[in-house]
Amino acid sequence: MDVTSILGLVLGLVLIVFVGITPSLLGNFWDGASLAIVLGGTLAAVIASYPLSKLKAIPKHMKILVQGKRYNVGALIDTLVDMAQLARKNGLLALEEKANEIDDMFFRQGIMLIVDATEPEEVREMLENELDIMAQRHEESLGIYEKASSYAPAFGMIGTLVGLVNMLKGMDIESGGAGNIGQDMSVALITTFYGCMFANLLFMPIAKKLRIRNEEEFLYKQIMIEGILAIQSGDNPKFLKEKLVTYLGQKERLKILDAEGGEGGDKKSKKDKKEKKEKKK
């Protein structure tokens, strides 16, 4: 479970309240009408911008935010290596049974394409086309929150303008109306405060986190495509593993290779030798 989104929101609110505002003055920053203008206006603009089919996925987006990393690249590479060994030993047709055990539709489709002897160029084209469509669909989803982050400050300014108009309309210097200018001005500016806070503390972080999740899935399926095509071409399983780990960072790469005595194994061996020397001393 990934709680960084919730933690960041709570930490931001705590810093604003206890450092920027101080709790004793918190009441000065509450105005129901201003909150309604910013949140209500942002919500209305988002609803006007997207069809219901896109908006219905918002609960799913919230679930993705707290799910954490969903894709185990190491396990995927091990599965692809096992399939490569099976294909070299018994042929590509032997992978059909394995494909039926796979829950991931994208993965299963790719394996069945090579089992059916589809040309490698066509396999790549079909899978990459589906990957591009997936990325486009995800961009549209996270675009909801990017739009909301731009709408919120705009409605904050609208609320400020509404407050200023009402303030100026109610001014009557002869009857002492000028004495309320400070209070009326502060209420007018609160909407700008709300707009900036919701945009930068809520909507933009959600969009950024969803983009990171999209990139994780995109990389996962890119590795999947390369592995499937390597199995089809009959690559050596050891070479296949070394090829696929190049998509990962150094730390993850060493962790995966360590299991088969690769670079990570060499590193571990050096560490063991160093510890033995220290014990002798």
Secondary structure, 3 states (H helix, E strand, C coil): CCCHHHHHHHHHHHHHHHHHHCHHHHHHHCCHHHHHHHHHHHHHHHHHHCCHHHHCCHHHHHHHHHHCCCCCHHHHHHHHHHHHHHHHHHCHHHHHHHHHCCCCHHHHHHHHHHHCCCCHHHHHHHHHHHHHHHHHHHHHHHHHHHHHHHHHHHHHHHHHHHHHHHHHHCCCHHHCHHHHHHHHHHHHHHHHHHHHHHHHHHHHHHHHHHHHHHHHHHHHHHHHHHHHHHHHHCCCHHHHHHHHHHHCCHHHHHHHHHCCCCHHHHHHHHHHHHHHHHHHC
